[in-house]
């Protein structure tokens, strides 16, 4: 079994493809069980965010996981495969280290991805699909991310998705102090957005969420109002800014709803920021003259400006990651020789036990102890050196030269001890 990372992200796939292979949080456990049920994939974890869907797993080959990903989302492999990447062992290790450290994010250095990786690991643990290898990989991943963040300036002056959302709104309205803002959802991203918008002191903020308790909890922190999610259509004309990020499988704000809102507003402009994958706001709304619709891909253009200042930190972070990749691969190599070491010890112990029992029988019979011990040492020497001596004798050409060098190294190591 080999370690793999397979998936697609904002570098390789447009939003229209990413949203079709995104996983709902409540379905991840079932998906992990389904992925590993046939036995071709052993250990597995799934990371699904607005910017990426990735499988980390052990298998003989990556194709089984690619086939499953397409099948699970009721897609043909030909629809998905142009956007997929599959990284074996070393590249997979390096990839997950980079992802958790924020080097592969749309916003370089953003800290949110590390929490999302930890959530993915927690889900895999609960589903029982996180074995020894993946567990070790992710523990190393968390350590690398911590080292990168603490020893480089990768997170300095970071421009977050939430901050970028405020910036986009200010492009349209100039300032936010007179605008009314509606947040759809109450998850972590909406919480971050609410904090940034609150800092700009809008005229009002309202939170709409399926769970009223969660909406109230978030609203109370920022002096916002709450409302029922199913009432959005009636009150949408009252809002100048709509920021949405839910886990809903279908759009919440449809084209007809937006058209009615614009008409009721007498064509005063609206800004809609859709941070969800799959999208919460129908993309056709972006074609309306009086609606400015932004998606997560649009936000990338805003945050690119901060990238140059973090380039040196990226170089430093890459050095750390390369070193840690080598360390993890060394652990994998040692793990691979453990069965051989165990078998060698068991054989040596079996030989020792056999010869010890023989010597004890001779002592009980009354034989000379010195002769018994000498014979014991002689027989142990012969038995323990028989196999390597025989191998050297039978080996020919280049194989014999390699064997001589290897055994020479072993003898040198033994003498040093």
Protein Blocks (a to p, Z undefined) as FASTA:
>chain_A
ZZddddddfklpcfklmmmmcccfklmmmmmmmmmmnomamcdcddddfkbccdddddfb
fklmmmmmmmmnopafklmmmmpccdefklmmmmmmmmmnopmgmbghiaklmmmmmmmm
mmmmmnopacfklmmmmmmmmmmmmmmmmmmcklgoiacfklmmmmmmmmmnopaklpcc
ddedjbfklmmmmmmmmmnopabdcdddfblmlmmmmmmmnopacddfklmmmmmmmpmb
dcdddfbfbdfbdfklmmmmmmmnnopacddddfbdcdfbdfklmmpmkbccddfklmmm
mmmmmmmmmmmmmmmmmmmmmmmmmmmmmmmmmmmmmmmmmmmmmmmmmmmmmmmmmmmm
mmmnopafklmmmmmmmmmmmmmmmmmmmmmmmpgcjllmmmmmmmmmmmmmmmmZZ
